[in-house]
Amino acid sequence: MTRFPRRSVRFLYETTLFIVVSVLDILMTHRLIRTGRFHESNPVAKFFYDHWDMDGMVYFKMTMVAVVVVLTQLIARRRPQRAHMVLRLAICVVSVVVIYSLLLLLRSRGLL
């Protein structure tokens, strides 16, 4: 039986954290849109939301997550430090979006 070489996922912790904050972004977006006071500000994500509702937005956002994860794994083969930096930057950017969304939600409920 021929076996394929097994490659481990580089930067597993960071990759997992990126996926988790991306899922939080989706949940916060859903919650904000559900209030009726907010809409998606990303025009590409809005296109998917307008045409396929929340399912379309989830597919779009998770596709973007998959693209980032695959690209960082490919980059890591030759330039691991650069891939690590890209993942950390992605985590920071999405985390800021999640925090901002949380602040908007709290403010809309009069809690801030």
C-alpha positions in Angstrom: 0.0 0.0 0.0 1.4 3.4 -1.0 1.4 6.0 1.8 1.3 9.7 1.3 3.8 11.7 3.3 2.1 13.1 6.3 2.6 16.8 6.9 1.6 18.4 10.1 -0.3 21.7 10.2 2.2 24.5 11.0 1.2 27.0 13.6 -1.8 24.9 14.8 -2.5 27.2 17.8 -2.6 30.3 15.6 -4.6 28.6 12.9 -7.1 27.4 15.5 -7.3 30.9 17.1 -7.9 32.5 13.7 -10.8 30.1 13.0 -12.3 30.7 16.4 -12.2 34.5 16.1 -13.6 34.2 12.5 -16.5 32.1 13.8 -17.1 34.8 16.5 -17.1 37.4 13.7 -19.9 35.5 11.9 -21.9 35.2 15.1 -21.5 38.9 15.9 -22.5 39.8 12.4 -25.6 37.7 12.6 -26.5 39.1 16.0 -26.1 42.7 14.8 -28.0 42.2 11.6 -30.8 40.5 13.5 -31.3 43.6 15.6 -32.5 45.4 12.4 -30.4 48.4 13.2 -27.2 47.3 11.4 -26.3 45.9 8.0 -23.2 44.3 6.5 -20.7 47.0 5.6 -18.4 44.8 3.5 -19.8 45.1 0.0 -18.7 41.6 -1.1 -20.2 40.0 2.1 -23.3 42.1 1.6 -23.7 40.8 -1.9 -23.7 37.2 -0.5 -26.1 38.2 2.3 -28.5 40.0 -0.1 -28.6 37.0 -2.4 -28.5 34.0 -0.1 -29.2 35.5 3.4 -27.1 34.4 6.3 -26.2 31.1 4.6 -24.5 33.0 1.8 -22.6 35.2 4.3 -21.4 32.2 6.3 -20.2 30.4 3.1 -18.4 33.6 1.9 -16.7 34.2 5.3 -15.7 30.6 5.8 -14.3 30.4 2.3 -12.2 33.5 3.1 -11.0 31.7 6.3 -10.1 28.6 4.3 -8.2 30.7 1.8 -6.1 32.4 4.5 -5.4 29.0 6.2 -4.4 27.3 3.0 -2.2 30.2 1.9 -0.4 30.5 5.2 0.2 26.7 5.2 1.7 27.1 1.7 3.8 30.1 2.6 5.0 28.3 5.7 6.7 25.6 3.6 9.3 28.2 2.4 9.0 31.2 4.7 7.6 30.1 8.1 8.2 33.4 9.8 6.2 35.2 7.1 3.4 32.8 7.4 3.4 33.2 11.2 3.3 36.9 10.8 0.4 36.7 8.3 -1.6 34.5 10.7 -1.0 36.8 13.7 -2.0 39.8 11.6 -5.2 38.0 10.5 -6.0 37.2 14.1 -5.5 40.8 15.1 -7.7 42.2 12.3 -10.6 39.8 12.9 -10.3 40.3 16.7 -10.6 44.1 16.3 -13.7 43.5 14.1 -15.2 41.2 16.8 -14.5 43.7 19.6 -16.0 46.6 17.5 -19.1 44.5 16.8 -19.5 43.7 20.5 -19.2 47.4 21.4 -21.9 48.2 18.7 -24.2 45.5 20.1 -23.7 46.7 23.7 -24.2 50.3 22.7 -27.4 49.4 20.8 -28.8 47.8 23.9 -28.0 50.8 26.1 -25.4 48.9 28.0 -22.6 51.4 27.2 
